[in-house]
Amino acid sequence: MVGLLLAFGALVLYTWSNPEHYNQYNHFVWQADAFLHGKVSFDWPVPDGADRPANWYFNDIYPLFDAAGKPTGQVLLPFPPLPALVLLPFVAAIGLTVDQEAIAVALAAIGVGVAWWMLGGLRIRIAVRVLATVLFATGTVWWWAAAVGSTWYFAHIVAVIFALLAVGVALRHDPRAETAPVRPETPDDRGVGRWAAIWPLDRSQVLAGLLLGIGATARLPLVFGAPFLILVGGGGTRARRLVSAAVGGVLPVAALLLYTQLTTGSWLNPGYDYQYQLEANGYPTLGYHPDWSVEDLRYIPQNLGIMFGALPVVAPDIKPNTLGFGDPVVLCAAPDAQRSLFNPDCPLVMPIDIGTSILLSAPGLLIALFAVRRHPLARLTVGVGVTVVVIGLFNLAHFSQGWVQWGYRFSLDFIPFLLPLVALGAGHADGRPRGIAIALVIAGAAINLWGVAWGQLLGW
């Protein structure tokens, strides 16, 4: 009942946060429509005034050319197809005018309920569980993803739900993970012989791997959630957990690779490199390098600056414009202008378009440090730590960290794994909620209310 109430509250909040649904960036709706017509490509560019919604302004597409090198008017999406499959029944019923943003709001509310369920796999009090769920719903970029619901955020929402399910299954079949330390496995742990270490497979861990693999067909970085399932979940040994999860996860990942090969002729979608070259050459102010790779370790230092150091501008005289396109917009130009918190013409503080430091936009995640201090070598602690670092580094090596956003949206790729430690850290050893945890949850909700409101004011 508590979880349902939290999900309903999230539904109301997210609906209020997105009063106008423009559905401008709805690539997956077009992809779903293509599937329904037996194709993988869709028409582009569709101009304004056509018999269908326009899509001429789409970025992040991969145009197809004929043998003579001329555009065919067809494009592929470089993104994994699961979000389009989720939209399939809605597009079949309504068509290209389906309200993707409304569906995103509903799915995000369901995600809050799933987060509540996932945390039920921990030995924590109801009050702490509520606190951690509220933090996820209002104190992270999840709120902004729900309020926007555009292509990239829709993919995050779908992926996170499956990641939460995978983590929840693993936690519910491994109650000792919270405190049991990582240690070398003995022959007694492994059994006699190589097969005894992995057979029979653990069905719950196969399910966890399957769910995580499905999530990766919406957001590729979830593949790097594998370390979590090696150290946490049913099976009793690392080898059995690993093999069981791999058996489940390999099915959707293999299906994704096969889909990519059949649709593009390559195991890795060439649309990523195509888009990278467009952006690296077209947006010089963003610090991209056309001679580097899409994933390049040399991008990590500058992207760390976004992840941890991107901050709103205090008392700006010129509207922040990272791309530098167009003439500068002067703020507070009127003689009687007075700065205020939500005045786009004369703001007291204004967010910037490349994102906002995770330390500011999601301060409640720091609560996890209390759990780390309590059980630094526990399997759950180490599994979460390794997973967050690996996913974080993969994303930081990506040339782009997201664009026109509040918060740091790539954090959604590792938050499902980090949330259990946040919940454990939110309570004292005797189970009582920490005062600082309550304060950080309130602070996170307040700063995200400000950020979501500004995102809407700026038309993001």
C-alpha positions in Angstrom: 0.0 0.0 0.0 2.8 2.4 0.9 4.5 1.8 -2.5 1.3 2.4 -4.3 0.8 5.7 -2.5 4.3 6.8 -3.3 3.8 5.9 -7.0 0.5 7.7 -7.1 2.1 10.8 -5.5 4.9 10.6 -8.1 2.3 10.4 -10.9 0.6 13.6 -9.6 4.0 15.4 -9.2 5.3 14.4 -12.6 2.0 15.3 -14.3 2.1 18.7 -12.7 5.7 19.2 -13.7 5.0 18.8 -17.4 1.9 20.8 -18.1 2.4 21.1 -21.9 3.3 18.0 -23.9 5.1 19.1 -27.1 6.3 15.6 -28.0 8.9 17.2 -30.2 11.6 14.7 -29.8 9.8 11.3 -30.2 12.2 9.3 -32.3 11.0 6.0 -30.7 7.4 6.7 -31.8 8.6 6.8 -35.4 10.7 3.7 -34.8 7.6 1.9 -33.4 5.6 3.0 -36.4 8.2 1.6 -38.7 8.2 -1.7 -36.9 4.4 -1.8 -37.3 4.9 -1.3 -41.0 7.4 -4.1 -41.2 10.4 -1.8 -41.5 13.3 -0.6 -39.4 13.8 2.7 -41.1 11.4 5.6 -41.2 10.8 8.7 -43.4 12.9 11.8 -42.8 12.7 14.7 -43.2 9.0 15.2 -42.9 8.2 18.9 -43.3 5.7 21.0 -41.5 2.2 20.8 -43.0 2.6 17.2 -44.2 -0.1 14.6 -43.6 2.0 13.4 -40.6 3.7 15.2 -37.7 6.9 16.9 -38.7 10.3 15.4 -37.9 12.7 17.5 -40.1 14.4 18.8 -37.0 15.5 15.4 -35.7 19.1 14.9 -34.6 20.6 11.6 -33.6 19.5 9.8 -36.8 21.5 7.8 -39.4 20.5 8.7 -43.0 20.5 5.9 -45.6 21.9 6.5 -49.1 21.4 4.7 -52.3 24.2 3.2 -54.5 24.8 6.6 -56.1 25.3 8.3 -52.7 21.9 10.1 -52.8 19.7 10.3 -49.7 16.8 7.8 -49.8 14.6 9.8 -47.4 14.9 6.9 -44.9 16.8 7.0 -41.6 17.7 4.5 -38.9 18.0 5.2 -35.2 21.3 4.4 -33.6 19.7 3.8 -30.2 18.7 0.3 -28.9 15.1 -0.6 -29.8 13.5 -1.5 -26.4 11.8 1.9 -25.9 10.2 1.6 -29.3 9.0 -1.8 -28.4 7.4 -0.4 -25.2 5.6 2.2 -27.3 4.5 -0.3 -29.9 1.0 -1.0 -28.6 0.3 2.7 -28.0 1.4 3.6 -31.5 -0.6 0.8 -32.9 -3.7 2.1 -31.2 -3.2 5.9 -31.7 -0.5 6.4 -34.4 2.2 9.0 -34.7 0.3 11.5 -32.6 0.6 9.3 -29.5 1.5 11.3 -26.4 5.0 9.9 -25.6 5.5 12.4 -22.7 2.3 11.2 -20.9 3.5 7.6 -21.2 6.9 8.7 -19.8 5.2 10.3 -16.8 3.2 7.1 -16.2 6.3 4.9 -16.5 8.3 7.1 -14.2 5.6 6.8 -11.6 5.7 3.0 -12.0 9.5 3.3 -11.6 9.0 4.9 -8.2 6.9 1.9 -7.2 9.5 -0.5 -8.5 12.2 1.4 -6.5 10.1 0.9 -3.4 9.7 -2.8 -4.2 13.5 -3.2 -4.8 14.4 -1.6 -1.4 12.2 -4.3 0.2 15.1 -6.6 -0.3 17.1 -4.8 2.4 16.7 -5.1 6.1 15.6 -1.6 6.8 12.7 0.1 8.5 9.7 1.3 6.6 10.6 4.9 7.4 14.0 4.5 5.9 12.6 2.7 2.9 10.2 5.6 2.3 13.0 8.1 2.7 15.1 6.4 0.1 12.2 6.0 -2.3 11.3 9.7 -2.0 15.0 10.6 -2.6 14.9 8.6 -5.8 11.6 10.2 -6.9 12.4 13.8 -6.1 16.1 14.1 -5.3 17.6 12.8 -8.4 17.4 13.6 -12.2 14.6 11.0 -12.3 12.2 13.8 -11.7 13.6 15.8 -14.6 13.5 12.7 -16.9 9.8 12.2 -16.0 9.0 15.9 -16.6 10.6 15.9 -20.1 10.0 12.5 -21.5 11.8 13.2 -24.7 13.7 10.5 -26.7 16.8 10.3 -24.5 15.0 10.5 -21.2 12.4 8.0 -22.3 15.2 5.5 -22.9 16.6 6.2 -19.4 13.2 5.6 -17.8 12.7 2.3 -19.5 16.2 1.1 -18.8 16.1 2.2 -15.1 12.9 0.2 -14.4 14.5 -3.0 -15.6 17.7 -2.3 -13.7 15.7 -1.7 -10.5 13.9 -5.0 -11.1 17.3 -6.8 -11.6 18.8 -5.3 -8.4 15.6 -6.1 -6.5 15.7 -9.8 -7.5 19.3 -10.1 -6.6 18.8 -8.4 -3.2 15.8 -10.6 -2.3 17.8 -13.7 -2.8 21.0 -12.7 -1.0 20.1 -11.2 2.4 23.7 -11.6 3.6 25.1 -9.3 0.9 24.7 -6.3 3.2 27.2 -7.5 5.7 29.1 -10.6 4.4 32.6 -9.5 3.4 34.2 -10.2 0.0 36.7 -13.0 0.6 38.5 -15.7 -1.4 36.3 -18.7 -2.0 37.3 -22.0 -0.4 36.9 -25.5 -1.9 33.9 -25.9 0.4 32.3 -22.9 -1.2 33.0 -24.1 -4.7 32.2 -27.8 -4.2 34.1 -30.7 -5.8 35.0 -30.2 -9.4 34.6 -27.3 -11.9 30.9 -28.0 -12.7 30.0 -28.1 -9.0 30.9 -24.4 -8.7 28.3 -23.3 -11.3 25.8 -26.1 -11.6 22.9 -26.1 -11.1 22.3 -22.5 -12.1 20.5 -20.3 -9.7 17.1 -19.4 -11.3 16.7 -16.1 -9.4 20.1 -15.0 -10.7 19.3 -16.0 -14.2 16.2 -13.8 -13.9 18.3 -10.9 -12.5 20.7 -11.3 -15.5 17.8 -11.4 -17.9 16.3 -8.2 -16.5 19.6 -6.4 -16.6 20.2 -7.6 -20.2 16.8 -6.4 -21.2 17.5 -3.0 -19.7 20.7 -2.8 -21.7 18.6 -2.9 -24.9 17.4 0.5 -23.9 20.6 1.9 -22.5 23.9 0.2 -23.4 25.8 1.3 -20.3 23.7 -1.1 -18.2 25.9 -3.9 -19.6 28.5 -2.7 -17.2 26.1 -3.5 -14.3 27.5 -7.1 -14.5 30.0 -6.6 -11.5 27.0 -6.1 -9.2 25.5 -9.5 -10.1 28.8 -11.2 -9.6 28.9 -10.2 -6.0 25.2 -9.9 -5.1 22.4 -12.3 -5.8 21.4 -15.9 -5.5 23.8 -18.8 -6.1 26.0 -18.8 -3.1 29.3 -18.4 -5.0 30.8 -15.8 -7.3 31.1 -18.4 -10.1 27.5 -19.5 -9.9 26.2 -16.0 -9.6 28.3 -14.9 -12.6 27.4 -17.9 -14.9 23.7 -17.8 -13.9 23.4 -14.0 -14.5 25.4 -14.4 -17.8 23.0 -17.1 -19.0 20.1 -14.7 -18.5 21.8 -11.6 -19.7 23.3 -13.0 -22.9 19.9 -13.6 -24.5 18.8 -10.0 -24.9 22.3 -8.7 -25.5 22.8 -11.2 -28.3 19.4 -10.3 -29.7 20.5 -6.6 -29.7 23.8 -7.4 -31.5 21.9 -9.5 -34.1 19.4 -6.7 -34.6 22.2 -4.2 -35.1 24.0 -6.5 -37.6 20.9 -7.2 -39.6 19.8 -3.6 -39.8 23.2 -1.9 -40.3 25.6 -4.6 -41.5 27.8 -3.9 -38.4 27.9 -5.3 -34.9 28.3 -1.8 -33.6 25.8 0.8 -34.9 27.6 3.2 -37.3 25.0 5.8 -36.4 26.9 6.7 -33.3 30.1 7.6 -35.2 28.0 9.5 -37.8 26.4 11.6 -35.2 29.7 12.1 -33.4 31.3 13.6 -36.5 28.3 15.9 -37.0 28.5 17.2 -33.4 32.3 17.3 -33.1 32.5 19.4 -36.3 29.3 21.4 -35.7 29.6 22.4 -32.0 33.2 23.7 -31.6 32.4 25.4 -28.2 31.7 22.0 -26.6 35.3 20.9 -26.8 34.7 17.8 -29.0 37.6 16.4 -31.1 36.7 14.9 -34.5 40.0 12.9 -34.5 39.1 11.2 -31.2 36.8 8.3 -30.8 33.1 8.4 -29.6 34.4 6.6 -26.5 37.8 8.1 -25.6 39.6 8.2 -22.3 40.8 11.7 -23.2 37.3 13.0 -22.7 37.2 12.0 -19.0 38.9 15.1 -17.5 36.6 17.6 -19.2 33.5 15.5 -18.5 34.4 15.1 -14.8 34.1 18.9 -14.8 30.5 18.6 -16.0 29.6 15.7 -13.7 31.0 17.4 -10.5 31.6 21.0 -11.4 28.9 22.4 -13.7 27.0 25.0 -11.6 24.2 27.5 -12.3 25.2 31.1 -13.0 24.6 33.6 -10.2 23.2 37.0 -11.2 23.9 36.5 -14.9 23.9 39.6 -17.1 23.9 37.5 -20.3 21.8 34.3 -20.8 24.1 31.2 -20.7 24.5 29.8 -24.2 27.2 27.1 -24.4 26.8 26.6 -28.1 27.3 30.3 -28.8 24.7 30.3 -31.6 22.8 33.6 -32.2 23.2 37.0 -30.6 23.8 37.3 -26.8 20.6 37.7 -24.9 20.9 40.5 -22.3 19.2 39.9 -19.0 17.8 42.5 -16.6 17.8 45.0 -19.4 14.7 46.9 -18.2 15.4 50.0 -16.0 13.1 48.7 -13.3 14.2 45.0 -13.5 14.6 43.1 -10.3 16.1 39.7 -9.9 14.0 36.9 -8.6 14.2 33.1 -8.3 11.9 32.2 -11.3 12.2 35.2 -13.6 13.8 34.1 -16.9 14.2 37.8 -18.0 16.1 38.8 -14.8 17.1 35.7 -12.8 18.8 35.6 -9.4 20.3 32.2 -10.5 20.0 30.4 -13.8 21.0 26.8 -14.7 23.3 26.2 -17.7 22.4 24.0 -20.6 25.2 21.4 -20.4 23.9 20.1 -17.0 24.4 20.6 -13.3 26.8 19.0 -10.9 25.5 15.7 -9.4 26.7 17.0 -6.0 24.2 19.9 -6.3 21.4 18.2 -8.2 21.4 14.9 -6.3 23.1 15.6 -2.9 21.2 12.8 -1.2 23.3 10.2 -3.0 26.1 11.1 -0.6 24.1 9.3 2.1 25.6 6.1 0.7 28.9 7.0 2.3 27.5 6.1 5.7 26.8 2.5 4.5 30.3 2.3 3.0 31.8 3.4 6.4 29.7 0.8 8.3 30.5 -2.2 6.0 33.3 -1.2 3.6 34.2 -4.7 2.5 30.6 -6.2 2.3 29.8 -7.8 -1.0 27.0 -5.3 -1.6 29.3 -2.3 -0.9 32.0 -3.6 -3.2 29.6 -4.7 -5.9 27.9 -1.3 -5.9 31.3 0.5 -5.8 32.8 -1.3 -8.7 29.6 -1.0 -10.8 29.2 2.7 -10.2 32.9 3.3 -11.1 32.8 1.2 -14.2 29.5 2.7 -15.5 30.7 6.1 -14.6 34.0 5.8 -16.4 32.3 4.4 -19.5 29.9 7.4 -19.6 32.7 9.9 -18.8 34.7 8.6 -21.7 31.7 9.3 -24.0 32.2 12.5 -25.9 28.8 14.0 -24.9 27.4 14.1 -21.4 23.8 14.9 -22.5 22.6 18.2 -23.8 20.1 20.8 -22.7 19.5 19.2 -19.3 18.9 19.8 -15.7 21.1 17.7 -13.5 23.4 15.0 -14.8 21.2 12.5 -16.7 23.9 9.9 -17.1 23.8 9.3 -13.4 20.5 7.4 -14.1 22.7 4.5 -15.4 24.2 3.8 -12.0 21.6 5.1 -9.6 19.6 1.8 -9.5 22.8 0.1 -8.2 23.7 2.9 -5.8 20.2 3.2 -4.3 20.5 0.2 -1.9 23.6 1.8 -0.3 21.8 5.1 0.0 19.0 3.4 1.8 21.3 1.5 4.1 23.2 4.8 4.8 20.0 6.6 5.6 19.5 4.7 8.8 21.5 4.4 12.0 22.8 1.0 13.1 19.6 0.6 15.1 17.4 1.4 12.1 16.3 4.9 12.9 16.5 7.4 10.0 19.4 9.8 10.2 18.7 13.4 10.6 21.2 14.4 7.9 19.5 11.9 5.5 16.2 13.6 6.1 17.8 17.0 5.5 19.5 15.9 2.3 16.3 14.4 1.0 14.5 17.7 1.6 17.4 19.7 0.1 17.4 17.4 -3.0 13.7 17.8 -3.5 14.0 21.6 -3.2 16.9 21.9 -5.7 15.2 19.6 -8.2 11.9 21.6 -7.9 13.9 24.6 -8.8 15.7 22.9 -11.6 12.6 21.3 -13.1 10.8 24.6 -13.0 13.7 26.3 -14.7 13.8 23.6 -17.4 10.2 24.3 -18.2 10.8 28.1 -18.2 13.6 27.8 -20.6 11.8 25.4 -22.9 14.2 22.5 -22.4 
